[in-house]
C-alpha cells in the first residue's frame, strides 16, 4: 500500500473519531481522560491533540494500531466497522 493511502486512511479514521466525540457530546478533555486515565489531564489532552492536529512538522502524529483500538473503545465504536467505513469512504474519495 502506498504511503499516501496509509495516511488518507489514518486521517479518515481520526475524522470519524472526532465526529463520534462531538456526537457523544464529549469534550477533548473528557475523551483524553478516558484514553489516558493514569496521565495528568494536561498531558492526556496533549497526547490526544497530537493525533488530531498538525505538529511542528505540519503533520499530525501517525495513528498507531493501539491508538486506533483505544479510541474505538473510548468512543464505544466497533473497530471492524470503523476499518470498513474508513476504507470505503477513502476509496470513494479516490474516484
C-alpha positions, -999 to +999 in steps of 0.1 A: +000+000+000+013+034-009+022+058+019-004+083+006-031+058+010-020+048+045-021+085+056-055+090+040-069+060+059-055+072+092-068+108+087-103+094+078-103+073+109-093+103+131-121+123+113-146+095+122-134+095+158-137+133+160-173+132+146-182+105+172-167+125+200-188+155+190-220+134+186-215+120+221-210+155+235-176+147+248-150+175+253-115+169+242-106+168+279-133+141+287-121+119+258-084+124+268-093+113+304-109+081+290-079+073+268-052+081+294-067+077+329-034+074+346-019+105+329-022+141+342-050+160+324-028+184+305-006+156+293-036+134+283-051+163+263-017+169+246-014+132+237-049+132+221-043+165+203-012+151+187-035+127+167-059+155+158-038+185+148-007+192+128+026+192+148+057+213+143+064+194+111+030+203+098+016+167+101-004+150+128+011+121+147+006+088+128-023+067+142-009+035+157-029+003+160-030+007+197-043+043+195-069+031+170-082+004+193-081+026+224-101+053+206-127+028+194-131+015+230-133+050+245-159+061+220-180+029+221-172+021+184-167-014+168-131-015+153-141-037+124-168-013+114-145+017+115-119-001+094-146-010+068-161+025+068-127+041+066-117+021+036-150+026+018-150+063+023-114+068+013-118+047-019-149+066-028-130+099-025-103+085-047-127+080-076 
